[in-house]
Amino acid sequence: MPDEFSDIVTSDGRVISRFSGRGREPHFKWSPGFRIGVGYESSYSEWDIAACWTHFRSHSHGPNHHGNKIQWKINLDVIDLVAGYEFDLAPCFTLRPYGGLRGARIYQNLRIREFPSSISTELFTLNKKDQARFLGIGPLFGVEGDWAMGCGFSVFTNVSLSWLYGNFHTRFGEFEGTSDTENFCQIKRHLDAVQAVADVAVGVRWQKCLCENVQLLLELSLEHHRYFDHNRIGGYGDVCFDGVVVGGGIEF
């Protein structure tokens, strides 16, 4: 981790504190989420339509070092409305290109509380509270492939890209307190932007006919979702979601 150095200077140019430290990252943990969907496939053609809602919430805490604290929270909601067409490329391989609309909402909250180790006792606290909200909607295009292995099992992969037209609402708040001064700073920004998103999934699927025109479907997959250059607080960069997905459904 890189070393950091900082001075606190009064309005008359007097240095009241000089301290150094190391940057620390929060510890990220696995958190559960869910996805609910419904679809319809025409009995007269290979066209289908589907809608799904994905919700994910997570939080993280940084190491508590000399009273310093880092708290980070994120909420993700994604709604997809798509139409697809499935066709056979080989006796055991099907391909389903699809397209539609995606709407996404992402909320992040970052809190930092610092008690610097200083040679001066005049500095007693530094508090930061940053928030970022993104809301966007745009086109979604993707393709799904399914390779039948036999006995109802198949291996599938799904790749998609979307471009979300929306806006960022960010707020930065900072408080610095010493024994004789208090400084407050709050900045609000609104930014219109195009958010690029990439999604990749690969997994195993099992289907079994329960009765006439009714099938049970179970899936186990790995997913990766990347929101390019999304971060507006705590530094810039991509926001990524990775995880194991266990799902099931009924077709009739």
C-alpha positions in Angstrom: 0.0 0.0 0.0 1.4 3.5 -0.8 2.5 5.8 1.9 0.5 9.0 2.4 1.7 12.3 3.9 -0.5 15.3 4.8 -0.2 18.7 6.6 -3.0 20.6 8.3 -2.4 24.4 7.8 -4.3 27.3 9.4 -5.4 30.3 7.5 -2.3 32.2 8.7 0.0 29.6 7.2 0.9 27.8 10.5 1.3 24.1 10.3 -0.5 22.5 13.2 -0.1 18.9 12.3 2.1 16.8 10.1 1.4 13.0 9.9 1.9 10.1 7.6 0.2 6.8 7.1 -0.7 4.0 4.7 -3.7 3.7 2.5 -6.0 0.8 3.3 -8.6 -1.0 1.2 -11.9 -2.3 2.7 -12.3 -6.1 3.0 -14.9 -7.2 0.4 -17.1 -10.2 1.3 -19.6 -12.4 -0.5 -23.2 -11.3 -0.3 -26.4 -12.9 -1.6 -28.7 -11.5 -4.3 -31.6 -12.6 -6.3 -33.0 -12.6 -9.8 -36.7 -13.1 -10.8 -37.9 -13.5 -14.3 -40.8 -14.5 -16.5 -41.0 -15.2 -20.2 -43.2 -16.4 -23.1 -42.2 -18.6 -26.1 -44.4 -18.7 -29.1 -45.7 -22.2 -30.0 -45.8 -21.2 -33.7 -42.2 -19.9 -34.0 -38.8 -19.8 -32.2 -39.3 -16.2 -30.9 -39.6 -15.5 -27.2 -39.8 -12.6 -24.9 -38.6 -12.3 -21.3 -38.3 -9.9 -18.4 -36.2 -10.2 -15.3 -35.2 -8.2 -12.3 -31.8 -8.6 -10.5 -31.2 -7.2 -7.0 -27.9 -7.2 -5.2 -26.8 -5.4 -2.0 -23.4 -5.6 -0.3 -21.3 -3.8 2.2 -17.7 -3.8 3.4 -15.7 -2.5 6.4 -12.1 -1.6 6.4 -9.6 -2.6 9.1 -10.1 -0.7 12.4 -6.6 0.7 12.8 -6.0 3.3 15.7 -9.7 4.2 15.5 -9.7 4.7 11.7 -12.8 3.3 10.0 -13.9 2.7 6.4 -17.5 1.7 5.5 -18.7 1.1 2.0 -22.2 0.1 0.8 -23.6 -0.6 -2.7 -27.1 -1.4 -4.0 -27.7 -2.7 -7.5 -31.1 -3.1 -9.3 -31.3 -4.1 -13.0 -34.4 -4.7 -15.1 -34.0 -6.4 -18.5 -36.8 -6.6 -21.2 -35.6 -8.7 -24.1 -36.8 -10.6 -27.2 -34.8 -13.5 -28.7 -34.8 -16.0 -31.5 -33.5 -19.6 -31.0 -32.2 -21.7 -33.9 -30.2 -24.9 -34.3 -26.6 -24.7 -35.6 -26.1 -28.4 -35.1 -28.1 -31.4 -33.7 -26.8 -30.7 -30.2 -26.1 -27.0 -30.3 -28.5 -24.1 -30.3 -27.9 -20.4 -30.5 -30.2 -17.6 -29.3 -29.3 -14.0 -30.2 -31.5 -11.5 -28.3 -31.9 -7.7 -27.9 -34.0 -5.3 -25.8 -33.8 -2.7 -23.1 -32.0 -2.5 -19.8 -32.6 -0.2 -16.9 -30.1 0.0 -14.0 -29.9 1.8 -10.7 -26.6 1.8 -8.6 -26.2 3.5 -5.3 -22.8 3.7 -3.4 -22.0 5.1 0.0 -18.5 5.6 1.3 -17.7 6.7 4.8 -14.2 7.3 6.2 -13.3 8.3 9.7 -9.7 9.1 10.5 -7.8 9.8 13.7 -4.3 10.6 12.4 -1.3 9.7 14.5 0.2 13.2 14.8 3.0 14.9 16.7 0.4 17.6 17.5 -2.7 17.1 19.7 -4.6 19.9 18.0 -5.9 17.6 15.2 -8.6 15.3 16.5 -10.7 14.0 13.7 -11.3 13.8 9.9 -14.7 12.6 8.6 -15.7 12.0 5.0 -19.0 10.9 3.6 -19.3 10.4 -0.1 -22.4 9.2 -2.1 -23.0 8.3 -5.7 -26.2 7.5 -7.5 -26.6 6.3 -11.1 -29.8 5.8 -13.0 -29.8 4.9 -16.7 -31.6 3.0 -19.5 -30.5 1.8 -22.9 -30.2 -0.9 -25.5 -29.1 -4.4 -24.6 -27.7 -7.0 -27.1 -26.5 -10.5 -26.5 -26.2 -14.1 -27.5 -26.7 -17.4 -25.7 -25.3 -20.7 -26.7 -26.4 -24.2 -25.4 -24.6 -27.5 -26.1 -26.6 -30.6 -25.2 -24.5 -33.3 -23.4 -27.2 -35.9 -23.0 -29.4 -37.1 -20.1 -30.9 -33.6 -19.9 -27.6 -31.9 -19.2 -26.1 -29.1 -21.3 -23.4 -26.5 -21.1 -24.4 -22.9 -21.8 -22.7 -19.5 -22.1 -24.2 -16.1 -22.3 -22.5 -12.8 -23.4 -24.1 -9.4 -23.6 -23.3 -5.7 -24.0 -25.4 -2.7 -23.1 -25.1 1.1 -23.2 -27.1 2.9 -20.6 -27.9 6.6 -21.1 -28.3 8.2 -17.6 -26.9 10.5 -15.0 -24.7 10.4 -12.0 -25.6 12.3 -8.8 -22.6 12.6 -6.5 -22.1 14.3 -3.2 -18.9 14.7 -1.3 -18.8 15.8 2.3 -15.8 16.4 4.5 -15.3 17.6 8.1 -12.0 18.5 9.7 -11.8 19.4 13.3 -9.1 20.6 15.6 -9.1 21.9 19.1 -9.6 25.5 17.8 -11.0 25.1 14.3 -13.8 23.3 12.4 -13.9 23.1 8.6 -16.9 21.8 6.6 -17.0 21.1 2.8 -19.8 19.8 0.7 -19.8 19.4 -3.1 -22.7 18.2 -5.3 -22.3 17.2 -8.9 -24.7 16.1 -11.6 -23.3 14.4 -14.7 -25.0 13.0 -17.8 -23.1 10.0 -19.2 -23.3 6.8 -21.3 -22.5 3.8 -19.1 -21.1 0.7 -21.0 -21.8 -2.7 -19.4 -20.5 -6.2 -20.2 -22.0 -9.4 -18.9 -20.6 -12.9 -19.2 -22.0 -16.2 -17.8 -21.0 -19.9 -18.2 -22.6 -22.8 -16.5 -24.4 -26.2 -16.5 -28.1 -26.7 -17.1 -30.3 -29.7 -16.4 -33.8 -30.2 -17.8 -36.4 -32.9 -17.0 -39.9 -33.4 -18.3 -42.2 -33.7 -15.3 -45.4 -34.3 -17.3 -46.9 -33.4 -20.6 -45.7 -29.8 -21.6 -44.2 -29.2 -18.2 -40.4 -29.1 -17.7 -38.2 -28.5 -14.7 -35.0 -26.6 -15.3 -32.0 -26.2 -12.9 -28.9 -24.1 -13.5 -25.5 -23.6 -11.9 -23.2 -20.9 -13.4 -20.5 -18.3 -12.9 -21.3 -14.7 -13.8 -19.2 -11.6 -14.3 -20.8 -8.1 -14.7 -18.6 -5.1 -15.4 -19.6 -1.4 -15.4 -16.8 0.4 -17.2 -15.4 3.6 -15.5 -18.3 3.7 -13.2 -16.6 4.8 -9.9 -17.0 8.5 -9.0 -16.1 8.2 -5.3 -13.0 6.8 -3.6 -11.1 6.9 -6.9 -12.0 6.1 -10.5 -12.3 2.7 -12.2 -14.7 -0.2 -13.1 -17.3 -1.6 -10.8 -17.5 -5.4 -11.1 -19.8 -8.1 -9.8 -18.7 -11.7 -9.8 -20.4 -14.7 -8.3 -22.0 -18.2 -8.4 -25.6 -18.3 -9.5 -27.9 -21.2 -8.6 -31.3 -21.0 -10.3 -34.3 -23.0 -11.3 -37.5 -22.6 -13.3 -40.6 -24.3 -14.7 -41.5 -24.3 -18.4 -45.0 -25.0 -19.6 
